[in-house]
Amino acid sequence: MTITRTSLLAATTLVLALGAGACGTSDEDEIRATATEWIKLSGKKDAKRACELMTPRAQVQVTGFLGSFGGGGSCVKVLASSESNDDQLSARDVEKAKVAIRDDLALLTAPGSDAQQIGLRKVDGDWRLDNIINPTLTDRPRRIDPRLSKGTDEQQLRATHKAVGEAFADKDYKRGCELFSYGAEAQLIVGRLFASFGDTEEPETRPDLSCAASLRALSKLGDGDDDDLGFSGEVPSAGRLAAADVSIRGTHATVRVAGEQPVEYLREEGHWLVAPDTGSITTEKAPSAASLERCWRRAGAVIASTARELRFAVGDTARHIAISPGRVSVKAKDWRIFYTLPADGEDPGLETVLAKPSTVRTVAYVKDAPAHAGIVARARACGR
């Protein structure tokens, strides 16, 4: 598939632009100069230089969106695989654009009905591309409780895991997002963006693509419930948290609380933060139904052959339904069901599958899921 930077513009009405130290007499001059430099860089295909001039946040937004179409990879790889397009902003557009500045943030809005915007942040005296998906002048740095950075790495991870769990239990997504790495934040926003592609009506205003709003929206849609991040909506007790297995591998770590999904963390800017899920946003080729069935069997899930076996789920409420390439995962309070998608990729729906399992190639299930967290985790990993 050919990747173009215009695919990002079309999806978000934004443009990839970045700041570099420029010789201007004011911040506004420098902002215009950096936007113009980006256009020149894109023409020269200098992906390495372009990525160097992005903040880490902008880099993961680029790889999260454009990388999902081209198989992923580093910022340099993704940008090097993209192509320039005549529809992107020109130097003349930048010259006519409106520039708004607030402290270390800048918003450049190009003329025209699309009102494409460039969000930049001043870093060490130079303007850098910072937020390409949801540029705003009200975006503030993370505010993390300093107590979460005290003690050993293991103590910090346990404290952070508890803090995120408390935020999700309270449905305080803004507080929870403060503890997300830039990669995890980008996945939520890109996921919200992908979900909006299915909207049949043109929105009157640009949707709120902030981390908190995206997480809230995806939870309502069933595309991003708390369990996908390893949080059940319940705060682990002090005893369970103390007994949790914590493994640290350099700047990466995993916290495993009994009865819950393991949660990956990443050390970023001096803090342990929720890491991105490497399998949550992808356009990978769907795994075969046969390979999924083998994987679910090995994981310990039971393969259903009759509707009678699935009676336990009839009439129960599904808390979350996640559709991935080739398969569907359904979560309820006490059980999990996994089933393959037909060849056309259309989900027949849980009700149909429960009534007639033969509608799809394979249906697997796990009863008493909280007591079989290991089986659930292995089954969910199938196809990734």
N, C-alpha and C positions, 0 to 999 in steps of 0.2 A: 504494500500500500504506500502511495506517495504521501509524505507528510508535508504540509505547508504551514507557514506561520499564520496564514489566513484562517486556518481551521481554529486557531485560538481566538482570532479576532471575531470570527463569526459566532463563536460560542459565548463569548463574554463581552463583546463590543469593546474590547481592550486591545492594546498593542504591546508587543514586546519592545521595551525601550530600556535604556540603562544609562546610568550616570557615570561620567568619568571627569576627573579634574580638568576643568576648561579655563581658558584665559578670558574671563568675563569680568566686567566691572561690578557686577552685582550677582546675587543668587539667581535672579530671574534670567540673566544672560547665560549663566553657567547651565541652568536647567535646559534652556533651549539648545545650547551647544551640545550638551550630552545626548539629547534626543536625536539631534542631527548626526552625531557621531555613530549612534546605533544604526541608523539607516546606512551609513557608509560601511560599517562593520558587516552588516548583513550582506551587502553587495560583495564584499571581499571574502565572505565565508570564513571569517576569523572567529570561529566558535570558542576557541580557548580564551581569547581576549574578552569576548563577550561575557563568558561565564565568570571570569575574574572580576568583572565590573558589576556583578550582581551580588546582592546580599545572600546569605545562605537560605533565607526564606524565599526569595525570588527563584533561586535555583531549584528548590524542591517543588515549587509550583509549576515551573516549566517541565521538569521531568515527570511530575504527576499527571499533567495534562497531555502534552505532546508525546511523552514516553508511553502513554497508554495505547497510542495508535501505532507506535513503531517498535514495540517489544521492550521498551524501557532502556535503562542504561544511565550513564552519568550525564551531567548537564552538557558537557562537551560533545558526547556521542549523540545526544538527542538533537542539539542545535546543528551539529554537522550534517545530520541526516535530513534536516528540514530544508525547505526551498523558499527562496524569496518570491514575492508575488507582487504584481502591479497594484493590488488593492491596498497594500500597506501604506502607512503615512509617508509623505514626502517631506523634504526639507521645507518646502513652501507651506505645507500644513502646519509644521511645527512653528514656523515664523508667525503664522496668524493665530496660533493657539492661545488660549487664556491660561495664565499661570497663577495659581494660588499657593501661598506659602504659610505654614504655621509651624513655628519652632523648627524642628529638624525634618519636617515632612513637607512634601510638595506634590501638587496635583496639576498636571498639564492636561487641559481639555481641548481637543482639536475641534475646529469648526465643522459644521455639517450635521445632518440629522442623526447620525450614529453617535456623535459626541464621544468618540473614542478617547479614553483617558490613560494617562501614564502616571503611576504612583512611584515616587522616589523618596529616599531617605538620605540625609546627610550623615556620612560616616567618616570620622577622622578628617573632616574638612572637605570631603569630596561627595558629590551626589551619586548615589547608586540606586539602581532599580531594586525595589523592595517588595512591592505587592502588586502583581500584575492582574490578579483576578478580582480583587475587591479593593481598589485604591480609595483611600479616604484620608482626610486631614484629622480625624479623631482617633486614629489608631494609636494606642499607647503601648509602651514596652510592657512585658510581663511583670506582674506584681506577685512574686512568690514569697510565701511565708519563710522568713529567714531560718526558722526552726527546722525546716526540711533540709537544710544544708549543714546541720550540726552532727557531729559524731562520725563514725566510720561509714564507708559506702554502704555496707549492709544495713546499718541503722537508718541511713538516709532513705534507702529503698523501701524499707518497711514503713517508715513514716509517710513517704510519698504515696505508697500504695493505699494506705489508710485514708490519706487526704483526698485522693481521687475517688475512692469508694464513697466517702462522705458526700462529695459533690454530686455524684450520680444518684445516690440515695435521696438527696434533697432536690434532684432535678435542677441543680444549679449549674447549668452548662457553661456559663461564663466562667465560673470559678474552676470548673473542670478543664476548660480549654487553656487556662493559665498553666496547666501542668502537662500540656501536649507539646511534643517536639514540633518543629516546623514541618517535618515530613508528615506527621500524624494530622496536623492541622490542614495541610494541603490536601490530603486524601479525603477528609471530610468535605472540604469546600468543592473539590473536583467531583466528588460523589453527588453533592447537591446540584452541581451544575449539570451533570449527566442526567439526573432525575428530571430536571427542568426541561430537557429536550423533548420529553413526552407531553408537555403542556400543549393543549390544543388551542388555547386562546393567548393572544399577545398580551403580556402584562402591561398595565398602565404605567408602572414605575419599575425601575431596575430592582431585581430581587436583592434582598439582604444576603450577601454571601459571607458574612462574618462567620468565624468558627462556631460560636454559640448558636447563631440562628441556623446554620447548616446542620449542626448536630440535632437540634430540636426538630427541624423539618424532616430529616432523614429518619429519626425515630418514629415520627408520625406516619411516614410512608412505609415503614417496615424495612428500610434499606440500611439502617445503621443503628440497630438497637444496642443497648449497653453491653449485651453479652458478646457481641462481636469484638469488643475491646477487652473482654475478660471480666467485666464488672456486672454483677447480678442485680445491682440495685440495693444490696444489703451490705452493711459495713461488717467486715470480719471481726469477731471478738478478739480481745487482747490475746487470749490463749491460742486461737487459731493463727493469728498473725505471727505470734512468737514462734509457732511451730512450722511456719511456712518455709519452704525450701527457697533459698536465694542463691542463684549462681551468677557470678560476675565474670565477664570476658572482655577485659579492656574497657572500652566505652559502652559496651552493651551488657545488659543484665536481664534475667528472667526471675519473676516472683511467682511461685506456685503455692497457692493456698488450697488445702484439701477441700474437694468438692466444688472448686471453681476452675475456670479456664486459666491457664498460665498467661501472664501479662509480660510483654517485652518492654524494656526501658532503654533509653539512650541518654548518655551524659552529654549535655549540650549547654554551653554558656555557664558552666559551673554547677548545673543542677541535673538530677535524674528526672527525666520526663518520659511520658508514654511514647513509645517508638511507633513508627508507621508499620502497618500490616503489609508485608511484601506481597500478599496475594489478594488484597482487597479491591484493587482497581486494575483491571487488565482486559486486554482483548485477545488473550491467548486462545489458541485452538482448543476447542472443547475436548476433554478426555473421552475416550470411548466408553460406552455403557458397560462393556465387558470388564474393562480395567477398573471402573468404579466399583462394580460388584465384587471383584476380587479384593480390592482395597478395603471395602466395608466389612467383608468377611474376616480378613486378617485383623482388622481393628477390633473385632469382637462384637460387632452389631449383628442382629438377627435378620436374615433375609425373609421377607414375607412372601407367601405364595397364595394366600386366600384373604378375602375381606374379613373373615372371622378373626384372623390374627390381629387385625388392626382396629378391632372394636373399641379398644381402650381409648382411642383418640377421637372417636365419633362424639360430637356434641361438646367436646372440650375446646377451650379457647387457645388459639395459637398466639403466643406472645410476639413471635417474630418469624418472618419468612424471608429467607435470603436466596436470591436466584443468581447462580454463577454459571459460567460456561459449562453446559452439559448436565448440570444437576441443580437440585433444589434442597435446601436445608430448612426444616421447620422446628421451631422450638416452642415447647409448652412448659408449664411449671415442672412436671414430673417426667416428661418424655421428650425424645427427639426422633424425628423421622427424616430420612434422606431418600430421595428418589431421582432417577435419571430423567432427563428431558427427551421427548420424542425427536426424531431426525429433523423435524422442521424447527426445533428450538422453542416451540410454543408450550408454555406451562399449562397443562390441563386443569390445574387447580387441585388443592388438597382434598376437597370434598369428593371429586371424581376419583382420585387415586385411592382414597379410603374405601369407596364403594366398589371399585373395580381395579385392583392393583395391576392387572394385565394391560391396562391402558399404557403403561410405561414398561420398559425393559426390566427394571429392578427397583424394589422398595426395601429399604433397610430401616430398622428401628432399634431404639434403646429405651427400655423401661427403667423407671427409677433412676433417671439420669443423674441427679445429684450424688447418688452413691456410686456411680460409674463414670466419674469425670474423665478418667483416663481413656475409656472407650470412646466417649463423646469427642474428646480432643483429637484422637487418632482418626475417627470417622470424618470429622470436619476438615481435617487436613487432606483428605483424599481429593485428588484432582488438582492440587496446587503445585 
